[in-house]
Amino acid sequence: MNTLIYYAFNILILSIVLLLVGLIKPKWILFWVKNPTRLPIIMLSSVLFMTAAVMFGEGNKQLKQEKAQANVTQSAAPSSELPVVAPANPVPAAAPATKPAP
């Protein structure tokens, strides 16, 4: 698994946990604020969610590029499974047709 995809899942889980805990008790998340509201929690978790979505998309794009690169290098390599062998008895070339002399 690509590291970007791995970190995207971690940030997504963090975003969901942060949203749930922040909606229930915003004071637990924003402990330095006297009277915290839920709006900063929603904004922070939505920014984290969008970050995770972008990281997941970029990770998928990198995986597709790596797979395409692997396919190109694999198809460019000569196939050693079927060796090319010259025929044992080649067919002689046909003699050119000549007209009889008058």
C-alpha positions as CSV (number, residue, x, y, z in Angstrom):
1,M,0.0,0.0,0.0
2,N,1.2,3.4,-0.8
3,T,2.3,5.6,2.1
4,L,0.0,8.5,1.0
5,I,-3.0,6.2,1.1
6,Y,-2.0,4.8,4.5
7,Y,-1.6,8.3,6.0
8,A,-4.9,9.4,4.3
9,F,-6.8,6.7,6.1
10,N,-5.2,7.7,9.4
11,I,-6.1,11.4,8.9
12,L,-9.6,10.3,8.0
13,I,-10.0,8.4,11.2
14,L,-8.6,11.3,13.2
15,S,-11.1,13.6,11.5
16,I,-14.1,11.4,12.3
17,V,-13.0,11.0,15.9
18,L,-12.3,14.7,16.3
19,L,-15.7,15.5,14.9
20,L,-17.6,13.1,17.1
21,V,-15.8,14.1,20.3
22,G,-15.9,17.8,19.4
23,L,-19.6,17.7,18.8
24,I,-20.3,16.0,22.1
25,K,-17.8,18.0,24.3
26,P,-16.1,20.8,22.4
27,K,-14.2,21.7,25.6
28,W,-12.1,18.5,25.3
29,I,-10.8,19.5,21.9
30,L,-10.5,23.3,22.4
31,F,-9.2,23.2,26.0
32,W,-7.4,26.5,25.7
33,V,-10.7,28.4,24.8
34,K,-13.0,29.6,27.6
35,N,-16.3,29.0,25.9
36,P,-15.7,26.8,22.8
37,T,-18.3,26.4,20.2
38,R,-18.9,23.6,17.8
39,L,-18.2,25.6,14.6
40,P,-14.4,25.5,14.9
41,I,-14.6,21.8,15.5
42,I,-16.6,21.3,12.3
43,M,-14.2,23.5,10.3
44,L,-11.1,21.7,11.6
45,S,-12.5,18.3,10.9
46,S,-13.7,19.3,7.4
47,V,-10.2,20.6,6.6
48,L,-8.7,17.3,7.8
49,F,-11.3,15.4,5.8
50,M,-10.4,17.3,2.6
51,T,-6.7,16.8,3.3
52,A,-7.3,13.1,3.6
53,A,-9.3,13.0,0.4
54,V,-6.6,14.8,-1.6
55,M,-3.9,12.5,-0.1
56,F,-5.9,9.5,-1.1
57,G,-6.4,10.7,-4.6
58,E,-2.7,11.5,-5.0
59,G,-1.7,8.1,-3.6
60,N,-4.0,6.4,-6.1
61,K,-2.5,8.4,-9.0
62,Q,1.0,7.4,-7.9
63,L,-0.1,3.7,-7.8
64,K,-1.6,3.9,-11.3
65,Q,1.6,5.6,-12.6
66,E,3.8,2.9,-11.0
67,K,1.6,0.1,-12.5
68,A,1.8,1.7,-15.9
69,Q,5.6,2.1,-15.7
70,A,5.8,-1.6,-14.6
71,N,3.7,-2.6,-17.6
72,V,5.8,-0.6,-20.0
73,T,9.1,-2.1,-18.7
74,Q,7.6,-5.6,-18.8
75,S,6.3,-5.3,-22.3
76,A,9.6,-3.7,-23.5
77,A,11.7,-6.7,-22.3
78,P,12.1,-9.4,-24.9
79,S,10.2,-12.5,-24.3
80,S,12.5,-15.5,-23.7
81,E,9.6,-18.0,-23.6
82,L,9.4,-18.4,-27.3
83,P,12.7,-18.4,-29.0
84,V,12.9,-17.5,-32.7
85,V,14.4,-20.2,-34.8
86,A,15.3,-20.0,-38.5
87,P,13.7,-22.7,-40.7
88,A,15.8,-25.7,-41.5
89,N,14.9,-25.9,-45.2
90,P,14.3,-22.5,-46.6
91,V,12.2,-22.3,-49.7
92,P,14.3,-21.4,-52.7
93,A,13.4,-18.2,-54.5
94,A,11.5,-18.6,-57.7
95,A,13.5,-18.2,-60.9
96,P,12.6,-15.1,-62.8
97,A,10.4,-15.7,-65.8
98,T,12.4,-15.2,-69.0
99,K,11.0,-15.1,-72.5
100,P,12.5,-17.4,-75.0
101,A,14.8,-15.7,-77.5
102,P,13.3,-15.3,-81.0
